[in-house]
């Protein structure tokens, strides 16, 4: 199977899961009814569920999954670390802390304010992880940055929990969101963050070829005329936009950014011109599947999708870590 055929096959699978996401849930709705919700809307309960509840949920899951997967692929290349992802390196935790702090200290309640806070928190956390990982005579290394990211994640998560325990109102307002969930998301919640996701994705695709060169090593990339500083800056902006927007709308969903790039490399190798499109599609596929599973496991209730991705992601993370394919 060539890469284009594989990508088309993945898109078809994603479309199938998107359709299942529209029709599957505690309220049983047939496929014909779902089609009629778009072709001949009559205001019935079933049509309202499809258009106002399940369609936004499906779009949020697909967008967030794609964004986190692309962000993870870029981080793994920049840091030369197969464990890198927004969740592992503290980016998601920093964004979540900033949102909780904004809710508690500033009384923020609108998604636009959440987005600004998430971007600021993601940027600060990423900078802190890189700075801590660069301490010492040897400078930054994949292992040191991983440990620094784990420290930043633990610190941000602890402060977040402390704020929530002290302020009961904040606890009630953000608890379900902090676990990572796409349930209850409405279209007005996706629209403000979609441009940031699109810009982040556009930047990532624009630097795909330079990332191929950087993957050969920084010395080689410099010798071939690459501006390493500008490339890393573009990569950082892309990751912050993708991860920050994702956290703002769905909370800190973990492990998508770790798993999907490795799955995509099985089909594409390290060519980012194919890797990033595969990550986009497979990220959407995985989060859609996880969301469907979250409904199925606890029917007629449901689990937060972040719980399902953790159940899948922890064994995968351990397997990757045991491979030992990172530099010290």
QUIHUZI-V897054 format. One record per pair of residues at least 4 apart in sequence whose ideal C-beta (glycine too) atoms are under 7 Angstrom apart, sorted by the first residue. I is the first residue (numbers start at 1). GAP is how many residues later the second one is. Records with the same first field share a line. If there is no record, write none. Layout:
I: GAP ; GAP
//
This chain:
1: 4 ; 5
2: 4
3: 4 ; 264 ; 265 ; 271
4: 4
5: 4
6: 4 ; 261
7: 4 ; 270 ; 271 ; 274
8: 4
9: 4
10: 4 ; 268 ; 271 ; 272 ; 275
11: 4 ; 270
12: 4
13: 4 ; 272
14: 4 ; 267 ; 270 ; 271 ; 274
15: 4
16: 4
17: 4 ; 268 ; 271 ; 272 ; 275
18: 4 ; 40 ; 44 ; 270
19: 4
20: 4 ; 272
21: 33 ; 36 ; 37 ; 40 ; 267 ; 270 ; 271
22: 12 ; 28 ; 32 ; 33 ; 36
23: 6 ; 8 ; 11
24: 268 ; 271
25: 29 ; 270
26: 273 ; 274
27: 22
29: 4 ; 5 ; 17 ; 20 ; 21
31: 4
32: 4
33: 4 ; 13
34: 16
35: 4
36: 4 ; 11
37: 4 ; 10 ; 13 ; 14
41: 6 ; 10
42: 5
43: 4 ; 5
44: 4
45: 4
46: 4
47: 4
48: 4
49: 4 ; 5
50: 4 ; 5
51: 4
53: 4
54: 4
55: 4
56: 4 ; 129 ; 130 ; 131 ; 134
57: 4 ; 125 ; 126 ; 128
58: 4 ; 230
59: 4 ; 131
60: 4 ; 122 ; 125 ; 130 ; 189 ; 190
61: 4 ; 121 ; 226 ; 227 ; 230
62: 4 ; 222 ; 226
63: 4 ; 127 ; 131 ; 134
64: 4 ; 118 ; 182 ; 185 ; 186 ; 189 ; 223
65: 4 ; 191 ; 218 ; 219 ; 221 ; 222 ; 223
66: 4 ; 214 ; 217 ; 218
67: 4 ; 130 ; 133 ; 175 ; 178 ; 179
68: 4 ; 18 ; 174 ; 175 ; 178 ; 185 ; 188 ; 189 ; 215
69: 4 ; 187 ; 188 ; 191 ; 192 ; 210 ; 211 ; 213 ; 214
70: 4 ; 131 ; 134 ; 172 ; 206 ; 209 ; 210 ; 213
71: 4 ; 15 ; 168 ; 171 ; 172 ; 186
72: 4 ; 12 ; 13 ; 14 ; 184 ; 185 ; 186 ; 188 ; 189
73: 4 ; 188 ; 202 ; 203 ; 206
74: 4 ; 130 ; 161 ; 164 ; 165
75: 4 ; 9 ; 10 ; 11 ; 14 ; 164
76: 5 ; 6 ; 8 ; 185
77: 134 ; 137 ; 138
78: 154 ; 157
79: 5 ; 63 ; 66
80: 62 ; 247
81: 61 ; 64 ; 65 ; 245
82: 180 ; 238 ; 243 ; 244
83: 5 ; 63 ; 175 ; 237 ; 238 ; 243
84: 4 ; 5
85: 4 ; 172 ; 173
86: 5 ; 6 ; 153 ; 157 ; 171
87: 5 ; 165 ; 167 ; 168 ; 170
88: 61 ; 170
89: 37 ; 40 ; 60
90: 4 ; 35 ; 39 ; 59 ; 62 ; 63 ; 66
91: 4 ; 31 ; 34 ; 35 ; 148 ; 152
92: 4 ; 151 ; 155 ; 160 ; 162
93: 4 ; 32 ; 59 ; 60 ; 63 ; 64 ; 159
94: 4 ; 27 ; 28 ; 30 ; 31 ; 58 ; 62
95: 4 ; 23 ; 26 ; 27 ; 148 ; 149 ; 152 ; 157
96: 4 ; 64 ; 82 ; 151 ; 155 ; 156
97: 4 ; 24 ; 59 ; 62 ; 63
98: 4 ; 19 ; 20 ; 22 ; 23
99: 4 ; 15 ; 18 ; 19 ; 22
100: 4 ; 60 ; 63 ; 64 ; 70 ; 74
101: 4 ; 62
102: 4 ; 6 ; 11 ; 15
103: 5 ; 67 ; 70 ; 71
104: 59 ; 63 ; 66
108: 5 ; 6 ; 9
111: 4 ; 78 ; 81 ; 137
112: 4 ; 80
113: 4
114: 4 ; 134
115: 4 ; 77 ; 78 ; 81 ; 130 ; 133
116: 4
117: 4
118: 4 ; 126 ; 129 ; 130
119: 4 ; 121 ; 125
120: 4
121: 4
122: 4 ; 118 ; 121 ; 122
123: 4 ; 117
124: 4
125: 4 ; 27 ; 31
126: 4 ; 110 ; 113 ; 114
127: 4
128: 4 ; 24
129: 4 ; 16 ; 19 ; 20 ; 23
130: 4 ; 10 ; 15
132: 16 ; 19
133: 7 ; 11 ; 12 ; 15
134: 5 ; 6
140: 4 ; 5
141: 4 ; 186 ; 187
142: 4 ; 184 ; 185
143: 4 ; 183 ; 185
144: 4
145: 4
146: 4
147: 4
148: 4
149: 4
150: 4
151: 4
152: 4
153: 4
154: 4
155: 4
156: 4
157: 4
158: 4
159: 4
160: 4
161: 4
162: 4
163: 4 ; 7
164: 6 ; 7
165: 6
167: 4
168: 4
169: 4
170: 4
171: 4
174: 4
176: 5 ; 128
177: 4 ; 74
178: 73 ; 74
179: 72 ; 125 ; 127 ; 128
180: 70 ; 71 ; 72 ; 73 ; 74 ; 124 ; 125 ; 126
181: 69 ; 70 ; 123 ; 124 ; 125
182: 68 ; 109 ; 123
183: 119
185: 4 ; 5 ; 64 ; 65
187: 4
189: 60
190: 4 ; 59
193: 4 ; 52 ; 55 ; 56
194: 4
195: 4
196: 4 ; 45 ; 49
197: 4 ; 45 ; 48
198: 4
199: 4 ; 42
200: 4 ; 38 ; 41 ; 42
201: 4 ; 41
202: 4
203: 4 ; 31 ; 34 ; 35
204: 34 ; 72
205: 71
207: 4 ; 24 ; 27 ; 28
208: 4 ; 64 ; 65 ; 68
209: 64
210: 4 ; 16 ; 21
211: 4 ; 61
212: 59 ; 60
213: 8 ; 11 ; 13
214: 4 ; 7 ; 12 ; 17
215: 55
216: 4 ; 5
217: 4
218: 4 ; 10
219: 4
220: 4
221: 5 ; 7
222: 4 ; 6
226: 5
227: 4
228: 4
229: 4
230: 4
231: 4
232: 4
233: 4
234: 4
235: 4
236: 4
237: 4
238: 4
239: 4
240: 4
241: 4
242: 4
243: 4
244: 4
245: 4
246: 4
247: 4 ; 5
251: 55
253: 52 ; 53 ; 56
254: 52 ; 55 ; 56 ; 59
255: 4 ; 54 ; 55 ; 57 ; 58 ; 62
256: 4 ; 27 ; 30 ; 31 ; 53
258: 55 ; 58 ; 59 ; 62
259: 4 ; 27 ; 54 ; 57
260: 4 ; 19 ; 22 ; 23 ; 26
261: 4 ; 18
262: 58
263: 19
264: 4 ; 11 ; 14 ; 15 ; 18
265: 4 ; 5 ; 10
267: 11
268: 6 ; 7 ; 10
270: 5
271: 4
272: 4
274: 4
275: 4
276: 4
277: 4
278: 4
279: 4
280: 4
281: 4
282: 4
283: 4
284: 4
285: 4
286: 4
287: 4 ; 18
288: 4
289: 4
290: 4 ; 15 ; 18 ; 19 ; 22
291: 4 ; 14
292: 4
293: 4 ; 15
294: 8 ; 9 ; 10 ; 11 ; 14
295: 4 ; 7
297: 6
298: 4 ; 5
303: 4 ; 5
305: 4
306: 4
307: 4
308: 4
309: 4
310: 4
312: 4
313: 4
314: 4
315: 4
316: 4
317: 4
318: 4
//
